[in-house]
Structures are given as C-alpha cells and as structure tokens.
Amino acid sequence: MALLKQCYAGELTEGQLLRALRREVLGLSQTRYAELVGISRRTLSDLEGDKGNVTLDVMNRVFKPLGLQVGLLPRQRRLLEQALAPTE
C-alpha cells in the first residue's frame, strides 16, 4: 500500500511501481512475469522503464495479477487527496 501511495503522490512512476510490486510482492523475474501476463519480456522492460507506448489493455494485463487496474485520477493534488480521503 505504501508503494501505491507513493505513485499517487507522484513519487513513483507507474513503471517504477510495477517493477517494485513485481519484485517485492510477487518475487518474479521479468521473464516469468511477462510469461504470466502474456507479453514479451522486452515490453515489460519498456513498461518498467517508462518507455514505449502501450495500450490500455496491456497496462491492465500487467497490473491485474497485482489486484490493480489502470484508471483516471485527478491531476490536482488537492482533488486527489479529496478523492482518496476516507468517507464518513
């Protein structure tokens, strides 16, 4: 959860988040994870390095085993904090 919060705060890119979660949560190599999600190791490497241009479908496939999906978040920090704040 801390890594996800860092990503929301702009401290980690999506690629850095993916790399950290793949390694720390799943303990998988790039090759094994790429096989798991059905993409090439090169594509995974590009994603983790924040390179290239992939489809929304590919992004969702790589985050799905981690229980995440790609979505829209407000760009303004204040609005993001409001959106993520617990409701009463």
Biopython code that builds the backbone (N, CA, C, O; Angstrom):
import numpy as np
from Bio.PDB.StructureBuilder import StructureBuilder

atoms = [
    (1, "MET", "N", (0.815, -1.189, 0.000)),
    (1, "MET", "CA", (0.000, 0.000, 0.000)),
    (1, "MET", "C", (0.863, 1.258, 0.000)),
    (1, "MET", "O", (0.486, 2.264, -0.601)),
    (2, "ALA", "N", (2.007, 1.215, 0.661)),
    (2, "ALA", "CA", (2.889, 2.379, 0.699)),
    (2, "ALA", "C", (3.392, 2.727, -0.697)),
    (2, "ALA", "O", (3.492, 3.902, -1.048)),
    (3, "LEU", "N", (3.709, 1.703, -1.496)),
    (3, "LEU", "CA", (4.168, 1.953, -2.859)),
    (3, "LEU", "C", (3.082, 2.608, -3.694)),
    (3, "LEU", "O", (3.361, 3.509, -4.484)),
    (4, "LEU", "N", (1.869, 2.169, -3.527)),
    (4, "LEU", "CA", (0.749, 2.741, -4.260)),
    (4, "LEU", "C", (0.559, 4.208, -3.882)),
    (4, "LEU", "O", (0.314, 5.049, -4.747)),
    (5, "LYS", "N", (0.671, 4.509, -2.606)),
    (5, "LYS", "CA", (0.554, 5.896, -2.154)),
    (5, "LYS", "C", (1.667, 6.756, -2.741)),
    (5, "LYS", "O", (1.441, 7.912, -3.098)),
    (6, "GLN", "N", (2.877, 6.187, -2.842)),
    (6, "GLN", "CA", (3.983, 6.927, -3.455)),
    (6, "GLN", "C", (3.684, 7.228, -4.916)),
    (6, "GLN", "O", (4.013, 8.306, -5.410)),
    (7, "CYS", "N", (3.067, 6.291, -5.601)),
    (7, "CYS", "CA", (2.706, 6.503, -7.000)),
    (7, "CYS", "C", (1.650, 7.598, -7.102)),
    (7, "CYS", "O", (1.762, 8.489, -7.944)),
    (8, "TYR", "N", (0.624, 7.540, -6.251)),
    (8, "TYR", "CA", (-0.418, 8.571, -6.248)),
    (8, "TYR", "C", (0.159, 9.950, -5.949)),
    (8, "TYR", "O", (-0.314, 10.956, -6.478)),
    (9, "ALA", "N", (1.179, 9.991, -5.101)),
    (9, "ALA", "CA", (1.796, 11.263, -4.727)),
    (9, "ALA", "C", (2.770, 11.765, -5.792)),
    (9, "ALA", "O", (3.307, 12.867, -5.674)),
    (10, "GLY", "N", (2.996, 10.969, -6.822)),
    (10, "GLY", "CA", (3.919, 11.378, -7.882)),
    (10, "GLY", "C", (5.366, 11.092, -7.555)),
    (10, "GLY", "O", (6.262, 11.570, -8.250)),
    (11, "GLU", "N", (5.614, 10.318, -6.505)),
    (11, "GLU", "CA", (6.977, 9.983, -6.108)),
    (11, "GLU", "C", (7.513, 8.778, -6.878)),
    (11, "GLU", "O", (8.726, 8.587, -6.965)),
    (12, "LEU", "N", (6.620, 7.970, -7.433)),
    (12, "LEU", "CA", (6.975, 6.818, -8.262)),
    (12, "LEU", "C", (6.182, 6.893, -9.552)),
    (12, "LEU", "O", (5.026, 7.315, -9.545)),
    (13, "THR", "N", (6.783, 6.491, -10.652)),
    (13, "THR", "CA", (6.046, 6.383, -11.903)),
    (13, "THR", "C", (5.309, 5.046, -11.919)),
    (13, "THR", "O", (5.549, 4.194, -11.064)),
    (14, "GLU", "N", (4.427, 4.864, -12.873)),
    (14, "GLU", "CA", (3.722, 3.589, -12.992)),
    (14, "GLU", "C", (4.706, 2.458, -13.252)),
    (14, "GLU", "O", (4.546, 1.353, -12.734)),
    (15, "GLY", "N", (5.725, 2.741, -14.057)),
    (15, "GLY", "CA", (6.739, 1.731, -14.340)),
    (15, "GLY", "C", (7.525, 1.333, -13.102)),
    (15, "GLY", "O", (7.774, 0.150, -12.870)),
    (16, "GLN", "N", (7.912, 2.319, -12.313)),
    (16, "GLN", "CA", (8.638, 2.037, -11.075)),
    (16, "GLN", "C", (7.755, 1.259, -10.103)),
    (16, "GLN", "O", (8.232, 0.364, -9.407)),
    (17, "LEU", "N", (6.475, 1.601, -10.059)),
    (17, "LEU", "CA", (5.530, 0.877, -9.202)),
    (17, "LEU", "C", (5.423, -0.575, -9.655)),
    (17, "LEU", "O", (5.485, -1.492, -8.835)),
    (18, "LEU", "N", (5.266, -0.781, -10.942)),
    (18, "LEU", "CA", (5.157, -2.137, -11.476)),
    (18, "LEU", "C", (6.392, -2.959, -11.136)),
    (18, "LEU", "O", (6.274, -4.099, -10.686)),
    (19, "ARG", "N", (7.565, -2.395, -11.344)),
    (19, "ARG", "CA", (8.815, -3.101, -11.049)),
    (19, "ARG", "C", (8.899, -3.477, -9.571)),
    (19, "ARG", "O", (9.220, -4.615, -9.228)),
    (20, "ALA", "N", (8.609, -2.520, -8.707)),
    (20, "ALA", "CA", (8.692, -2.773, -7.262)),
    (20, "ALA", "C", (7.681, -3.837, -6.822)),
    (20, "ALA", "O", (8.019, -4.722, -6.035)),
    (21, "LEU", "N", (6.461, -3.759, -7.318)),
    (21, "LEU", "CA", (5.453, -4.741, -6.939)),
    (21, "LEU", "C", (5.792, -6.129, -7.478)),
    (21, "LEU", "O", (5.617, -7.129, -6.781)),
    (22, "ARG", "N", (6.272, -6.187, -8.706)),
    (22, "ARG", "CA", (6.658, -7.479, -9.297)),
    (22, "ARG", "C", (7.740, -8.144, -8.468)),
    (22, "ARG", "O", (7.679, -9.341, -8.187)),
    (23, "ARG", "N", (8.730, -7.355, -8.082)),
    (23, "ARG", "CA", (9.858, -7.903, -7.313)),
    (23, "ARG", "C", (9.486, -8.182, -5.856)),
    (23, "ARG", "O", (9.701, -9.285, -5.353)),
    (24, "GLU", "N", (8.928, -7.174, -5.185)),
    (24, "GLU", "CA", (8.723, -7.250, -3.735)),
    (24, "GLU", "C", (7.496, -8.056, -3.334)),
    (24, "GLU", "O", (7.522, -8.765, -2.327)),
    (25, "VAL", "N", (6.426, -7.957, -4.107)),
    (25, "VAL", "CA", (5.195, -8.658, -3.745)),
    (25, "VAL", "C", (5.176, -10.068, -4.315)),
    (25, "VAL", "O", (4.882, -11.033, -3.610)),
    (26, "LEU", "N", (5.491, -10.172, -5.597)),
    (26, "LEU", "CA", (5.415, -11.482, -6.252)),
    (26, "LEU", "C", (6.746, -12.223, -6.309)),
    (26, "LEU", "O", (6.763, -13.448, -6.430)),
    (27, "GLY", "N", (7.856, -11.505, -6.224)),
    (27, "GLY", "CA", (9.169, -12.140, -6.273)),
    (27, "GLY", "C", (9.458, -12.818, -7.605)),
    (27, "GLY", "O", (10.132, -13.848, -7.648)),
    (28, "LEU", "N", (8.950, -12.242, -8.690)),
    (28, "LEU", "CA", (9.131, -12.853, -10.007)),
    (28, "LEU", "C", (10.124, -12.078, -10.863)),
    (28, "LEU", "O", (10.248, -10.859, -10.747)),
    (29, "SER", "N", (10.821, -12.800, -11.717)),
    (29, "SER", "CA", (11.717, -12.178, -12.686)),
    (29, "SER", "C", (10.875, -11.534, -13.786)),
    (29, "SER", "O", (9.686, -11.821, -13.919)),
    (30, "GLN", "N", (11.498, -10.670, -14.563)),
    (30, "GLN", "CA", (10.800, -10.074, -15.702)),
    (30, "GLN", "C", (10.314, -11.151, -16.662)),
    (30, "GLN", "O", (9.181, -11.094, -17.140)),
    (31, "THR", "N", (11.160, -12.123, -16.941)),
    (31, "THR", "CA", (10.793, -13.181, -17.887)),
    (31, "THR", "C", (9.567, -13.936, -17.404)),
    (31, "THR", "O", (8.629, -14.150, -18.172)),
    (32, "ARG", "N", (9.562, -14.339, -16.147)),
    (32, "ARG", "CA", (8.438, -15.114, -15.604)),
    (32, "ARG", "C", (7.165, -14.281, -15.551)),
    (32, "ARG", "O", (6.084, -14.776, -15.873)),
    (33, "TYR", "N", (7.283, -13.030, -15.152)),
    (33, "TYR", "CA", (6.095, -12.179, -15.065)),
    (33, "TYR", "C", (5.530, -11.888, -16.456)),
    (33, "TYR", "O", (4.314, -11.892, -16.647)),
    (34, "ALA", "N", (6.403, -11.640, -17.414)),
    (34, "ALA", "CA", (5.954, -11.402, -18.792)),
    (34, "ALA", "C", (5.192, -12.611, -19.323)),
    (34, "ALA", "O", (4.163, -12.465, -19.982)),
    (35, "GLU", "N", (5.702, -13.802, -19.034)),
    (35, "GLU", "CA", (5.001, -15.026, -19.445)),
    (35, "GLU", "C", (3.635, -15.110, -18.765)),
    (35, "GLU", "O", (2.646, -15.471, -19.402)),
    (36, "LEU", "N", (3.576, -14.780, -17.482)),
    (36, "LEU", "CA", (2.339, -14.838, -16.710)),
    (36, "LEU", "C", (1.253, -13.943, -17.304)),
    (36, "LEU", "O", (0.090, -14.339, -17.378)),
    (37, "VAL", "N", (1.637, -12.736, -17.726)),
    (37, "VAL", "CA", (0.643, -11.779, -18.230)),
    (37, "VAL", "C", (0.495, -11.796, -19.749)),
    (37, "VAL", "O", (-0.348, -11.085, -20.295)),
    (38, "GLY", "N", (1.304, -12.597, -20.434)),
    (38, "GLY", "CA", (1.154, -12.758, -21.875)),
    (38, "GLY", "C", (1.710, -11.643, -22.729)),
    (38, "GLY", "O", (1.134, -11.288, -23.757)),
    (39, "ILE", "N", (2.845, -11.084, -22.297)),
    (39, "ILE", "CA", (3.537, -10.078, -23.103)),
    (39, "ILE", "C", (4.999, -10.472, -23.214)),
    (39, "ILE", "O", (5.454, -11.383, -22.521)),
    (40, "SER", "N", (5.736, -9.794, -24.078)),
    (40, "SER", "CA", (7.156, -10.098, -24.202)),
    (40, "SER", "C", (7.935, -9.498, -23.038)),
    (40, "SER", "O", (7.485, -8.536, -22.416)),
    (41, "ARG", "N", (9.091, -10.061, -22.747)),
    (41, "ARG", "CA", (9.941, -9.520, -21.688)),
    (41, "ARG", "C", (10.363, -8.110, -22.055)),
    (41, "ARG", "O", (10.481, -7.247, -21.186)),
    (42, "ARG", "N", (10.588, -7.875, -23.332)),
    (42, "ARG", "CA", (11.002, -6.540, -23.803)),
    (42, "ARG", "C", (9.910, -5.498, -23.508)),
    (42, "ARG", "O", (10.199, -4.390, -23.056)),
    (43, "THR", "N", (8.661, -5.874, -23.772)),
    (43, "THR", "CA", (7.550, -4.960, -23.487)),
    (43, "THR", "C", (7.482, -4.655, -21.996)),
    (43, "THR", "O", (7.288, -3.505, -21.603)),
    (44, "LEU", "N", (7.641, -5.677, -21.173)),
    (44, "LEU", "CA", (7.636, -5.469, -19.720)),
    (44, "LEU", "C", (8.794, -4.566, -19.308)),
    (44, "LEU", "O", (8.623, -3.667, -18.484)),
    (45, "SER", "N", (9.955, -4.803, -19.871)),
    (45, "SER", "CA", (11.118, -3.972, -19.568)),
    (45, "SER", "C", (10.854, -2.517, -19.944)),
    (45, "SER", "O", (11.176, -1.604, -19.183)),
    (46, "ASP", "N", (10.265, -2.307, -21.124)),
    (46, "ASP", "CA", (9.935, -0.945, -21.551)),
    (46, "ASP", "C", (8.925, -0.300, -20.600)),
    (46, "ASP", "O", (9.060, 0.874, -20.255)),
    (47, "LEU", "N", (7.918, -1.062, -20.179)),
    (47, "LEU", "CA", (6.927, -0.537, -19.236)),
    (47, "LEU", "C", (7.573, -0.129, -17.922)),
    (47, "LEU", "O", (7.322, 0.959, -17.404)),
    (48, "GLU", "N", (8.403, -1.008, -17.392)),
    (48, "GLU", "CA", (9.050, -0.711, -16.115)),
    (48, "GLU", "C", (10.041, 0.441, -16.226)),
    (48, "GLU", "O", (10.327, 1.118, -15.238)),
    (49, "GLY", "N", (10.555, 0.659, -17.413)),
    (49, "GLY", "CA", (11.473, 1.776, -17.641)),
    (49, "GLY", "C", (10.771, 3.032, -18.125)),
    (49, "GLY", "O", (11.415, 4.012, -18.501)),
    (50, "ASP", "N", (9.434, 2.994, -18.113)),
    (50, "ASP", "CA", (8.618, 4.129, -18.561)),
    (50, "ASP", "C", (8.952, 4.538, -19.986)),
    (50, "ASP", "O", (8.984, 5.725, -20.313)),
    (51, "LYS", "N", (9.200, 3.549, -20.825)),
    (51, "LYS", "CA", (9.496, 3.775, -22.241)),
    (51, "LYS", "C", (8.382, 3.176, -23.081)),
    (51, "LYS", "O", (7.596, 2.355, -22.608)),
    (52, "GLY", "N", (8.330, 3.596, -24.312)),
    (52, "GLY", "CA", (7.380, 2.998, -25.239)),
    (52, "GLY", "C", (5.974, 3.522, -25.048)),
    (52, "GLY", "O", (5.710, 4.400, -24.228)),
    (53, "ASN", "N", (5.085, 2.950, -25.836)),
    (53, "ASN", "CA", (3.698, 3.372, -25.847)),
    (53, "ASN", "C", (2.839, 2.118, -25.931)),
    (53, "ASN", "O", (2.778, 1.480, -26.981)),
    (54, "VAL", "N", (2.186, 1.764, -24.852)),
    (54, "VAL", "CA", (1.394, 0.539, -24.823)),
    (54, "VAL", "C", (-0.088, 0.869, -24.694)),
    (54, "VAL", "O", (-0.465, 1.975, -24.305)),
    (55, "THR", "N", (-0.908, -0.099, -25.025)),
    (55, "THR", "CA", (-2.353, 0.100, -24.958)),
    (55, "THR", "C", (-2.847, -0.019, -23.526)),
    (55, "THR", "O", (-2.155, -0.534, -22.648)),
    (56, "LEU", "N", (-4.048, 0.466, -23.317)),
    (56, "LEU", "CA", (-4.694, 0.352, -22.024)),
    (56, "LEU", "C", (-4.894, -1.120, -21.666)),
    (56, "LEU", "O", (-4.783, -1.499, -20.500)),
    (57, "ASP", "N", (-5.189, -1.949, -22.671)),
    (57, "ASP", "CA", (-5.352, -3.384, -22.444)),
    (57, "ASP", "C", (-4.081, -4.003, -21.866)),
    (57, "ASP", "O", (-4.148, -4.787, -20.919)),
    (58, "VAL", "N", (-2.931, -3.657, -22.427)),
    (58, "VAL", "CA", (-1.661, -4.195, -21.923)),
    (58, "VAL", "C", (-1.395, -3.697, -20.518)),
    (58, "VAL", "O", (-0.961, -4.468, -19.663)),
    (59, "MET", "N", (-1.647, -2.430, -20.265)),
    (59, "MET", "CA", (-1.440, -1.890, -18.912)),
    (59, "MET", "C", (-2.312, -2.634, -17.896)),
    (59, "MET", "O", (-1.848, -2.979, -16.809)),
    (60, "ASN", "N", (-3.554, -2.875, -18.247)),
    (60, "ASN", "CA", (-4.432, -3.590, -17.326)),
    (60, "ASN", "C", (-3.992, -5.034, -17.145)),
    (60, "ASN", "O", (-4.111, -5.580, -16.049)),
    (61, "ARG", "N", (-3.481, -5.665, -18.209)),
    (61, "ARG", "CA", (-2.992, -7.046, -18.075)),
    (61, "ARG", "C", (-1.811, -7.140, -17.124)),
    (61, "ARG", "O", (-1.726, -8.091, -16.347)),
    (62, "VAL", "N", (-0.891, -6.167, -17.168)),
    (62, "VAL", "CA", (0.292, -6.261, -16.308)),
    (62, "VAL", "C", (-0.023, -5.928, -14.852)),
    (62, "VAL", "O", (0.672, -6.406, -13.955)),
    (63, "PHE", "N", (-1.044, -5.128, -14.599)),
    (63, "PHE", "CA", (-1.388, -4.788, -13.225)),
    (63, "PHE", "C", (-2.428, -5.727, -12.618)),
    (63, "PHE", "O", (-2.576, -5.760, -11.397)),
    (64, "LYS", "N", (-3.148, -6.489, -13.435)),
    (64, "LYS", "CA", (-4.209, -7.365, -12.933)),
    (64, "LYS", "C", (-3.731, -8.375, -11.894)),
    (64, "LYS", "O", (-4.401, -8.528, -10.873)),
    (65, "PRO", "N", (-2.593, -9.086, -12.095)),
    (65, "PRO", "CA", (-2.149, -10.039, -11.073)),
    (65, "PRO", "C", (-1.817, -9.383, -9.726)),
    (65, "PRO", "O", (-1.693, -10.067, -8.710)),
    (66, "LEU", "N", (-1.678, -8.081, -9.728)),
    (66, "LEU", "CA", (-1.372, -7.344, -8.504)),
    (66, "LEU", "C", (-2.633, -6.764, -7.873)),
    (66, "LEU", "O", (-2.564, -6.048, -6.873)),
    (67, "GLY", "N", (-3.796, -7.080, -8.468)),
    (67, "GLY", "CA", (-5.055, -6.589, -7.937)),
    (67, "GLY", "C", (-5.340, -5.141, -8.282)),
    (67, "GLY", "O", (-6.119, -4.479, -7.597)),
    (68, "LEU", "N", (-4.713, -4.642, -9.342)),
    (68, "LEU", "CA", (-4.874, -3.239, -9.731)),
    (68, "LEU", "C", (-5.366, -3.137, -11.167)),
    (68, "LEU", "O", (-5.199, -4.063, -11.961)),
    (69, "GLN", "N", (-5.970, -2.007, -11.487)),
    (69, "GLN", "CA", (-6.319, -1.705, -12.862)),
    (69, "GLN", "C", (-6.010, -0.248, -13.127)),
    (69, "GLN", "O", (-5.966, 0.562, -12.201)),
    (70, "VAL", "N", (-5.798, 0.083, -14.364)),
    (70, "VAL", "CA", (-5.480, 1.451, -14.755)),
    (70, "VAL", "C", (-6.764, 2.272, -14.698)),
    (70, "VAL", "O", (-7.827, 1.810, -15.113)),
    (71, "GLY", "N", (-6.655, 3.484, -14.183)),
    (71, "GLY", "CA", (-7.827, 4.353, -14.087)),
    (71, "GLY", "C", (-7.435, 5.814, -14.149)),
    (71, "GLY", "O", (-6.262, 6.156, -14.297)),
    (72, "LEU", "N", (-8.411, 6.644, -14.038)),
    (72, "LEU", "CA", (-8.196, 8.085, -14.075)),
    (72, "LEU", "C", (-8.150, 8.645, -12.667)),
    (72, "LEU", "O", (-8.954, 8.276, -11.811)),
    (73, "LEU", "N", (-7.207, 9.534, -12.437)),
    (73, "LEU", "CA", (-7.098, 10.221, -11.150)),
    (73, "LEU", "C", (-7.000, 11.717, -11.417)),
    (73, "LEU", "O", (-6.463, 12.129, -12.445)),
    (74, "PRO", "N", (-7.512, 12.528, -10.506)),
    (74, "PRO", "CA", (-7.380, 13.976, -10.686)),
    (74, "PRO", "C", (-5.905, 14.386, -10.709)),
    (74, "PRO", "O", (-5.082, 13.809, -10.000)),
    (75, "ARG", "N", (-5.586, 15.375, -11.521)),
    (75, "ARG", "CA", (-4.208, 15.872, -11.602)),
    (75, "ARG", "C", (-3.856, 16.813, -10.463)),
    (75, "ARG", "O", (-2.708, 16.862, -10.021)),
    (76, "GLN", "N", (-4.840, 17.557, -9.991)),
    (76, "GLN", "CA", (-4.575, 18.488, -8.910)),
    (76, "GLN", "C", (-4.474, 17.718, -7.599)),
    (76, "GLN", "O", (-5.358, 16.934, -7.254)),
    (77, "ARG", "N", (-3.397, 17.950, -6.886)),
    (77, "ARG", "CA", (-3.134, 17.213, -5.644)),
    (77, "ARG", "C", (-4.289, 17.327, -4.649)),
    (77, "ARG", "O", (-4.653, 16.341, -4.008)),
    (78, "ARG", "N", (-4.857, 18.502, -4.518)),
    (78, "ARG", "CA", (-5.956, 18.714, -3.575)),
    (78, "ARG", "C", (-7.148, 17.831, -3.942)),
    (78, "ARG", "O", (-7.769, 17.231, -3.064)),
    (79, "LEU", "N", (-7.467, 17.751, -5.224)),
    (79, "LEU", "CA", (-8.592, 16.925, -5.661)),
    (79, "LEU", "C", (-8.290, 15.438, -5.476)),
    (79, "LEU", "O", (-9.177, 14.655, -5.139)),
    (80, "LEU", "N", (-7.028, 15.056, -5.700)),
    (80, "LEU", "CA", (-6.628, 13.663, -5.498)),
    (80, "LEU", "C", (-6.766, 13.288, -4.023)),
    (80, "LEU", "O", (-7.279, 12.218, -3.694)),
    (81, "GLU", "N", (-6.308, 14.167, -3.146)),
    (81, "GLU", "CA", (-6.418, 13.903, -1.715)),
    (81, "GLU", "C", (-7.876, 13.775, -1.294)),
    (81, "GLU", "O", (-8.214, 12.925, -0.470)),
    (82, "GLN", "N", (-8.736, 14.612, -1.853)),
    (82, "GLN", "CA", (-10.162, 14.535, -1.540)),
    (82, "GLN", "C", (-10.742, 13.210, -2.034)),
    (82, "GLN", "O", (-11.535, 12.578, -1.336)),
    (83, "ALA", "N", (-10.349, 12.795, -3.232)),
    (83, "ALA", "CA", (-10.867, 11.561, -3.808)),
    (83, "ALA", "C", (-10.422, 10.332, -3.007)),
    (83, "ALA", "O", (-11.158, 9.349, -2.919)),
    (84, "LEU", "N", (-9.227, 10.386, -2.429)),
    (84, "LEU", "CA", (-8.678, 9.249, -1.693)),
    (84, "LEU", "C", (-9.001, 9.282, -0.202)),
    (84, "LEU", "O", (-8.751, 8.313, 0.514)),
    (85, "ALA", "N", (-9.552, 10.390, 0.259)),
    (85, "ALA", "CA", (-9.866, 10.507, 1.694)),
    (85, "ALA", "C", (-10.994, 9.565, 2.076)),
    (85, "ALA", "O", (-11.936, 9.366, 1.310)),
    (86, "PRO", "N", (-10.890, 8.985, 3.275)),
    (86, "PRO", "CA", (-11.981, 8.099, 3.732)),
    (86, "PRO", "C", (-13.275, 8.887, 3.858)),
    (86, "PRO", "O", (-13.266, 10.052, 4.257)),
    (87, "THR", "N", (-14.369, 8.255, 3.520)),
    (87, "THR", "CA", (-15.667, 8.908, 3.657)),
    (87, "THR", "C", (-16.247, 8.606, 5.031)),
    (87, "THR", "O", (-15.988, 7.557, 5.621)),
    (88, "GLU", "N", (-17.015, 9.523, 5.507)),
    (88, "GLU", "CA", (-17.619, 9.349, 6.846)),
    (88, "GLU", "C", (-18.989, 8.766, 6.749)),
    (88, "GLU", "O", (-19.642, 8.552, 7.770)),
]
sb = StructureBuilder()
sb.init_structure("model")
sb.init_model(0)
sb.init_chain("A")
sb.init_seg("    ")
for serial, (resi, resn, name, xyz) in enumerate(atoms, 1):
    if name == "N":
        sb.init_residue(resn, " ", resi, " ")
    sb.init_atom(name, np.array(xyz, "f"), 0.0, 1.0, " ", f" {name:<3s}", serial, name[0])
structure = sb.get_structure()
